[in-house]
Amino acid sequence: PEAKRCTHARAPPAGSEMGWPGEEEFERSLRSLKSRSGSKIKEVAKLGIKYVKYYKHVVHMVEKFIKKCKPELKILALYVIDALCRQSRAKYGEKDPYIKRFSRKLEASFVDLLECREEDLDSLARVVGVWTARQLFAAEVITPIRSMILEVKPDVSGLDGEPKPPKNKRKKHDSQRPSKRKRENEHRLSPPEEKVTVDLISGGDSGPPLTSVLSRSPQQQQQQQQQQQQQ
């Protein structure tokens, strides 16, 4: 399918005191990022696409957020860049404006992004690994960023974009099959039970003999015969 044409209206220079139509809405959306909520991140990216005519202002606001936000929010800002660039590339193809615009100061942004919590470094590296594998950004943009990450954490994981190892879970029906076969084998090996008719004589002359059918094994029958002989 042909990529949609991206038309840009004249907008005030990014960083100027003049506002732009989506400024307050986009800023509120950024400030609402408090946790790794996929819906919130998608909402910010969706607004970026909505105000693509003002892409310079959108990028400037994200860069400013990265610089000023707390360490625990740095990774969320990176997810916003990732979601926004992917959606824009999918919609506008080679005419996407966001990847080119973020590329201008992406290395500087990663100086601030690497001030994230230590526990978020692997997640940060994984995003860069995916960008590398999918060639979302040019090699001359990504290569110095990869070096920066390795300087901070040499043993970081995910930088090559490798997927998480799959969990080795056995299916429920597979785990039950061996036990079922085992029960069938045990049933075949067990001695057959015989139905033995036994006269149960009630004490005294209070009534006629009572007859019932009991399930007894051959061993139980032999024990009963021995008892009768002893009597």
Disulfide bonds with the S-S distance in Angstrom:
none
